[in-house]
């Protein structure tokens, strides 16, 4: 197909090492090589996008760059027989939006291995409300259940519950039949989290033990943690025997100060969650679960819809921890 011009958020680095954001016109000829060209209809905002947009070299090495680790749209062109023009698809993770131009541009070009067919029953918009946030939370539950987690064992705690991953973790766990304890520091989020299925609301102090004790009285059967640091340590020390704690975030801290006692005395499993490179065969299974057994009802209630031109302040909000739910960018075509 002939080249197409489109709008994209572009992050540039000045000679003084400062980073600037601007919406620019680009051409599909500017995109990297890849088997599948996708016209992006929706993208979603993630914490990693805000880091990339701020010049974080641990996320994006080379600038100028277009962030956006989530994208959903329609195949415009494909050299791989697995996909044809007109197919509805989504891409989350891998290198999209990190060092490969991402979903904050109205077109992306990626390897076929990264592309997932839109699950039956989802719209492109719903797929982005779920996006990396919901996919990450779902991998957490998927891995926990592979280790024997089940609803009858007791409640599951979700830290950072009002954020994108946390909100969807609450909804997914509730749909899967678990009793959910949601942790938030935002009083305004209590009704929102209960509407998603949280049975109890906990304060941040409830999961921030300051005693320094190596083990604490068990309070829950498992956890999905988006915070890290002492919150993660507390969740592990208060987990019941043979319980599972899925670690998938570090908005609080990347440090973890623990003894081995929770693991060798209580048999607690600490499960690392890397959604970016999750194997394709299991990736497809998890998306199928998200579209069926773990489908969160009324996804619209957790979404804020914006245009590409309205994105800039939301990048700062998510870095400051002021975001609630999921922010969805709609591209105009």
Buried (B, 14 or more C-beta within 10 A) or exposed (E): EEEBEBBBBBBBBEEEEEBEBEBEEBEBEBBEEBBBBBBBBBBBBBBBBBBBBBBBEEBBEEBBBBBBBBBBBBBBBBEBEEBEEEBBBBBBBBBBBBBBBBBBBBBBBBBBEBBBBBBEEBBBBBBBBBBBBBBBBBBBBBBBBEEEBEBEBBBBBBBBBBBBBBBBBBBBBBBBEBBBBBBBEBEEBBEBBBEBBBBBBBEBEBBBBEEEEEBBEBBBBBBBBBBBBBBBBBBBBBBBEBBBBBBBBBBBBEEBEBBEBBEEEBEBBBBEBEBBEBEEEEBEEBBEBBBEEBBBEEBEBBBBBBEBEEBBEBBEBBBEBEBBBBBBBBBEE
